[in-house]
Amino acid sequence: METDARREEFIDAARELFVSQGIRDTSITQISDRAGVTRSLFYHYFSNKEAIVNAVIDQITTDFMEQVELWHATFNRDDMRASMQALIGLIRSFLRDENNLGSLSLRNENAMLRQQFGVRTAQTLSHRFEQQLDTLGSTAWAESLPHPRETYYVLVIGCMSLMTHSGNVSDDTLIDIIADILHINL
């Protein structure tokens, strides 16, 4: 079996177990058993449990960014409110999905996973949004941001935190906050 495919089997097995029983209660032996290989083979691909936790976070982040790229393909500069609404819906859906972060978010021992996902997602999204500025060309609202990548980073972290911890925050409130911070006239 190809090395990358075997590694992905370990990551998939770990992700399933983390979702069903939590990170703390998942052992390397259980991950190896779920992947259908010996525990010693695990150490050929990962140095320890933390390494596979990081790999799961990377996989979840990659899955999310694939969805963001699909959103980006439908981005409508002329209807920023609808584009922001779609992105907020995507983020909410992803955070609730039990195969991603939904059930993981409910477990206190998985707070680190959720936090690391937020940081990696914010880094990736802020870089992607900054690239999008280059794609869209110069706009008045983009030029008013002295530190666009950092601004996007703070927005992503803040919005994800609000969505996770204040489930009743409305999409319109989030859109208004984003538009205000980015100086977008809706």
N, C-alpha and C positions, 0 to 999 in steps of 0.2 A: 504494500500500500504506500502511496506517495506520502512523504513527510508532512506536507501541508494538510492533506486530507486527514491524516491521523491526528494531527494537532487540533484540527477543527472538531473532530469527534470528542476529544477531551473537553474542549470548550463548550460544545453543545451539551454534553453530559453534565458538566459542572453547572451550567446555566439552568438546566432543568431541575437539578437538585437544589440549587440556591433558591429557586422559585418555590419549590414544594416544601422545603424544610429549613431554609435559611442557611446563611454562610457558616455560622458558628456550629451548627449541627451537621454539617456536611464534612465528611472525611475524605482524604485522598484515596483511601481504599474504596469508598463508595463511588467516587468519581471513576476510578479505574474499572470497577465492576460494571458500572453503567455503560462505560465505553467498550466493555468486553475484552479488556486486556489486563495484564498483570500490573501490579502497583509499581514494580521496578521500571516498567516502560514509561510510566508517568514522569519519572525523574529524567528520562531522556529528553523530554519536551519542556518540562517546567522544573525550576529549582526548588519550589515549595508551594504551599497553598496560596500565599500572597501573589505569586506570579500568575496563577490561573485566575485568581480574582481579578487581577489587572487585565488579563486577556478577555475575560467576560465583559468587563467594562468597555474595553476597546470594541468588542463585537456589538454591544448594545449601542454604543456611540456611532459606529459605522452604519448599523441598521437605521438609526435615526437620521443620519446625514443623507442616506439614500432617499428617505422620504422628503427631506428638505430639498434635495435636488429636483424631485418631482414637483414640489411646490414652486420652486424657482422657475421651472419651465412654464408655469402658468402665471407667473408674476405679471401684474398689470400696473404699470406705472401711472396710468390714467385713473385707476381706481384703487388708490392706496388703502382705503378703508377695507375694501373687500379682500385685498391681498393680505393685509394684516390679520383680518378675521380668519382667513384660511390658515395662516401660519399658527395663530393661537389655537385653533381647532386641532391642528396636527400635533402641537405640543401637548395639549390636554389629553388627546387620545393616546399618545405614546406613554405619557406618565401614568395613565390608568390601566394600560394593557398589562394583563397578568404575565405575559411572556417577556415583558420588558422590565418595567419598574413598578407596576401596579402592586402586586403582592409583596415585592421586595420592600417597597416603601412602608408597608405596614409593620415590618419587623424592626425593632430597635437595633438589633445587632447588624442590620444591613444599612444603617445610616451612613456608614463610610462609603458603601457602594453608591448610594444615592448622591452623596456629596461629590465623590470623584466623577461620577457621570456628569453632574452639573458643571463642574470645572472643565472637564474635557469638552463637553458640548459647547460651553460658552467660548472656549478658546477656538474651537473649530468654526462655530457659527460667526463669531466676530471676524475671523479671518475671511470667511465666505462673504459676509455682508460688505466687508471692505473691498473685496474683489468685485462685488456687484456694483459698487459705486463706480469703479473703473469701466464696467460694462455699460452702465447707464449713462455715463458721461457726467460732466459737471452739472450740478443742480444747485439751486440756491440753498436748499436745506442741507445738502451734503457739505457745502463749503462753510456752513456755519458751525461745523463740528471741528474743533481744534484737535481732538484726539478720537477719531471715529472708532478705531478698533477697541479702545478701552471703554468708550461709551457703550458700544454694542455688548461688550463683555458684561458690564454692570447691568445693562437692561436684561440680558438673557438670564443671568443669575437671579436678579430681582423678580422677573416675571415667573420663572420656574418656581421660585420660593413661594410667591403669592399663590400660584396655582396649587402647589402641594399643601401648603399650610393654611390657606384661606380659600377653601374650595368654593366659597360663595362669591368671590370676586368676579364681577361680570366681564365679559369680553369687551364691552364698550368702555369700561373703566381702564382695562389694560391698553386698549387702543388709544384712549385719550392720554394716558401716561406716556406711552411710546411716542405719540405724535408731539406731545409737549417737549419731551426731552430731545427729540431729533429735529424739532422745529419744522414739522411737516404740517402744512395747511391742508386739512381734510375738507 
